[in-house]
Amino acid sequence: MQGLICEGTTEDSVRLSDDIRLVDDLSPRQVRVEIHAAGVCGSDMSCIHGKYYMPTPLIPGHEAAGKVVEVGSAVTYCEVGDHVILSTFGNCGHCSDCEVGDPGNCAVGMGGLSQPYAEGDQPLYNFANIGAFVQETIVAENQCIPIPKEMPLTSAALIGCGVMTGTGAVFNRAQVQLGDTCVVIGAGGVGLNVIQAAKLVGARQIIAIDRIPEKAKLATEFGATDFILAEDDLDMVNAVKQLSGGGVHHAFEVVGHTGLLADAINMTRAGGNVCAVGVPDLTATVTYNFQSLHQNKNLMGIRAGGAKPRKDFRTLTDLYMNGQLKLDEMISNTAGLDGLIGALDAMRAGTEARTVLLPQG
C-alpha cells in the first residue's frame, strides 16, 4: 500500500512509497483502519524536523479519520464498517490514571511507538501511536471513536488533534467561564479552535494575535472580538493590557515559542491562567521573571486539550452536527499523500488553516 516514510530530520527525507505493508495479525484488542482523511498539523512539521526526537524511519501523521476494516477477537468499542476518529492516546486502560479517567496522563500512552508496518525488510515506526499518512494503520481499540456516517471524514479528522487541543484547552484545562477575557497567541488551526471554544462558553472578549494580516478575517469569523498584528516593533504585552483593561483572565500560547509563553504570563491578570498549548522543541526551557507569575497565576501544561477522547470527541462531533462547531471552514485545501510538502509550505507562510491529505485518493 501507499504511504509516506520519514527517514531523517528534514523535509527532503520524506518520500512516498508504494510498498508499505502491515506486518502482523491483529491482537485481540487491535483494530485495522483504512485512513480516508489526515490533517497536516504543526506537530507533523515538528516531527519531520526532528524536534520530537523520534526514531526513524517512521510513518508521520496523527490527525485522522477513516473506516474500520478489521477488528481483533476481543474488540467491543467498534465494529467493521464503523466510521471513526483516531486518538493519539494509546493508553493502557488499566493504570491508576486511566482508571480515574485521565488517559492523557497514562505513562504507557505518552509518546508510545510501535512498528506495525514495514517496507521490504525494514520495520517502520508510527508517529503518535497512529502513523496516519498511509492508506491503512493498526491502532488499539480505545483509539477508535465511532462517529455518525453522515459526518464528512475530512472534517472529522481535525477533531483528532487540532480541534481537540484547542477546544480542550478552553473546556477542560482553563475552564473559561461566561464573561471571562482571553488572549490567543497564534491564529492557526489550533488557535482558531481556542477562539471558537471561548466564544461557545461565553467569553466576553477574545483577543487574537498573529503575524499574518490575513488571519484577522479568519480569527474574527471564529469569534475573536479583537485582532493584534504582531509586528516587530509592537509591545504585545502592553497592547493586550490596554485592550483588556490590565490583563486577561486566560492567556493561550499556541505557537510553541518560549518567548511568547513568557509574554503570555505578563498578559495575564492576577489569579488568571497561562495556558501552554503550543509545543516547542522538547529540550526547550522557558525563562520568566518570578514576579510576573507570583500573583496567584496558574501556569498550565496542556497536552491534547486534556482530552478524554471517548467522551470529548463525541461531544465535539455533536456540536458540529448541530451547527455549533466550525470544522468545514478550517479546511483550506485537500491533497493526496504527495501534497504533504505543499501543505507544510502553506503552514509556514500562514496562508491557510489546514490541509487534509486523502490517502485513498
C-alpha positions, 0 to 999 in steps of 0.5 A, spaced: 500 500 500 501 507 499 504 511 504 509 516 506 516 514 510 520 519 514 527 517 514 531 523 517 530 530 520 528 534 514 523 535 509 527 532 503 527 525 507 520 524 506 518 520 500 512 516 498 512 509 497 508 504 494 510 498 498 508 499 505 505 493 508 502 491 515 506 486 518 502 482 523 495 479 525 491 483 529 491 482 537 485 481 540 484 488 542 487 491 535 483 494 530 485 495 522 483 502 519 483 504 512 485 512 513 480 516 508 482 523 511 489 526 515 490 533 517 497 536 516 498 539 523 504 543 526 506 537 530 507 533 523 512 539 521 515 538 528 516 531 527 519 531 520 524 536 523 526 532 528 524 536 534 520 530 537 526 526 537 523 520 534 526 514 531 526 513 524 524 511 519 517 512 521 510 513 518 508 521 520 501 523 521 496 523 527 490 527 525 485 522 522 479 519 520 477 513 516 473 506 516 474 500 520 476 494 516 478 489 521 477 488 528 481 483 533 477 477 537 476 481 543 474 488 540 467 491 543 468 499 542 467 498 534 465 494 529 467 493 521 464 498 517 464 503 523 466 510 521 471 513 526 476 518 529 483 516 531 486 518 538 493 519 539 492 516 546 494 509 546 493 508 553 493 502 557 486 502 560 488 499 566 493 504 570 491 508 576 490 514 571 486 511 566 482 508 571 480 515 574 479 517 567 485 521 565 488 517 559 492 523 557 496 522 563 497 514 562 505 513 562 504 507 557 500 512 552 505 518 552 509 518 546 508 510 545 511 507 538 510 501 535 512 498 528 506 495 525 508 496 518 514 495 514 517 496 507 521 490 504 525 488 510 525 494 514 520 495 520 517 502 520 515 506 526 508 510 527 508 517 529 503 518 535 501 511 536 497 512 529 502 513 523 496 516 519 499 518 512 498 511 509 492 508 506 491 503 512 494 503 520 493 498 526 491 502 532 488 499 539 481 499 540 480 505 545 483 509 539 477 508 535 471 513 536 465 511 532 462 517 529 455 518 525 456 516 517 453 522 515 459 526 518 464 528 512 471 524 514 475 530 512 472 534 517 472 529 522 479 528 522 481 535 525 477 533 531 483 528 532 488 533 534 487 540 532 480 541 534 481 537 540 487 541 543 484 547 542 477 546 544 480 542 550 484 547 552 478 552 553 473 546 556 477 542 560 484 545 562 482 553 563 475 552 564 473 559 561 467 561 564 461 566 561 464 573 561 471 571 562 477 575 557 482 571 553 488 572 549 490 567 543 497 567 541 497 564 534 491 564 529 492 557 526 488 551 526 489 550 533 488 557 535 482 558 531 479 552 535 481 556 542 477 562 539 471 558 537 471 554 544 471 561 548 466 564 544 461 557 545 462 558 553 461 565 553 467 569 553 466 576 553 472 578 549 477 574 545 483 577 543 487 574 537 494 575 535 498 573 529 503 575 524 499 574 518 494 580 516 490 575 513 488 571 519 484 577 522 478 575 517 479 568 519 480 569 527 474 574 527 469 569 523 471 564 529 469 569 534 475 573 536 472 580 538 479 583 537 485 582 532 493 584 534 498 584 528 504 582 531 509 586 528 516 587 530 516 593 533 509 592 537 509 591 545 504 585 545 504 585 552 502 592 553 497 592 547 493 586 550 493 590 557 490 596 554 485 592 550 483 588 556 483 593 561 490 590 565 490 583 563 486 577 561 483 572 565 486 566 560 492 567 556 493 561 550 500 560 547 499 556 541 505 557 537 510 553 541 515 559 542 518 560 549 518 567 548 511 568 547 509 563 553 513 568 557 509 574 554 503 570 555 504 570 563 505 578 563 498 578 559 495 575 564 491 578 570 492 576 577 489 569 579 488 568 571 491 562 567 497 561 562 495 556 558 501 552 554 498 549 548 503 550 543 509 545 543 516 547 542 522 543 541 522 538 547 529 540 550 526 547 550 526 551 557 522 557 558 525 563 562 520 568 566 521 573 571 518 570 578 514 576 579 510 576 573 507 569 575 507 570 583 500 573 583 496 567 584 497 565 576 496 558 574 501 556 569 498 550 565 501 544 561 496 542 556 497 536 552 491 534 547 486 539 550 486 534 556 482 530 552 478 524 554 477 522 547 471 517 548 467 522 551 470 529 548 470 527 541 463 525 541 461 531 544 465 535 539 462 531 533 455 533 536 456 540 536 458 540 529 452 536 527 448 541 530 451 547 527 455 549 533 462 547 531 466 550 525 470 544 522 468 545 514 471 552 514 478 550 517 479 546 511 483 550 506 485 545 501 485 537 500 491 533 497 493 526 496 499 523 500 504 527 495 501 534 497 504 533 504 510 538 502 505 543 499 501 543 505 507 544 510 509 550 505 502 553 506 503 552 514 509 556 514 507 562 510 500 562 514 496 562 508 491 557 510 488 553 516 489 546 514 490 541 509 487 534 509 491 529 505 486 523 502 490 517 502 485 513 498 485 518 493 
